[in-house]
């Protein structure tokens, strides 16, 4: 599942709008903290971001 990180006014401009994937544990669940942060990766680096600022990218639906 891909996310877009929206960020807030304190977010570094270089990661606003970043497309990222969650880092998962061995059992397949996302790595989250009690402080509502989430560990994500953009493919090259890992970031700790506010989970409430992540938006799920729209899923493509096939119409037959």
VOGU-3710 file (C-alpha; in Angstrom, 3 decimals, decimal comma):
1> xxxxxxxxxx> 0,000/0,000/0,000  1,416/3,424/-0,955  0,892/6,594/1,038  1,365/10,285/0,335  2,797/12,280/3,229  0,979/15,618/3,495  2,924/17,020/6,446  2,159/20,168/8,411  3,654/23,655/8,638  6,752/22,354/10,451
11> xxxxxxxxxx> 7,494/19,611/7,902  10,641/19,864/5,797  9,687/20,915/2,260  11,719/18,057/0,766  9,400/15,383/2,203  6,020/17,097/1,739  4,072/15,172/-0,878  6,490/12,238/-0,654  5,266/8,863/-1,908  6,159/6,228/0,676
21> xxxxxxxxxx> 5,548/2,663/1,834  5,162/1,547/5,440  7,953/-0,492/7,009  6,422/-3,729/8,259  7,207/-6,128/11,083  7,757/-9,847/10,496  4,044/-10,521/11,048  3,095/-7,995/8,336  1,848/-5,151/10,550  3,095/-1,573/10,159
31> xxxxxxxxxx> 5,628/-0,255/12,657  3,854/2,420/14,730  4,558/4,050/18,069  2,331/5,082/20,940  2,932/8,705/19,972  1,033/8,219/16,663  4,139/8,124/14,494  4,889/5,600/11,780  8,073/4,332/10,166  7,965/4,707/6,354
41> xxxxxxxxxx> 10,420/4,416/3,491  10,621/6,092/0,102  12,778/3,280/-1,269  16,126/4,792/-0,327  15,731/6,237/3,193  13,542/5,626/6,238  11,570/8,389/7,942  9,540/8,673/11,131  6,394/10,634/10,272  3,094/11,574/11,879
51> xxxxxxxxxx> 0,638/8,826/10,957  -2,316/11,231/10,856  -0,631/13,156/8,027  -0,432/10,085/5,756  -3,051/9,679/3,046  -3,660/6,391/1,238  -3,197/6,718/-2,503  -6,416/6,053/-4,371  -6,839/2,482/-5,488  -7,431/1,794/-9,152
61> xxxx> -10,643/-0,064/-9,837  -11,229/-2,150/-12,908  -14,659/-1,989/-14,463  -15,601/-4,951/-16,614
//
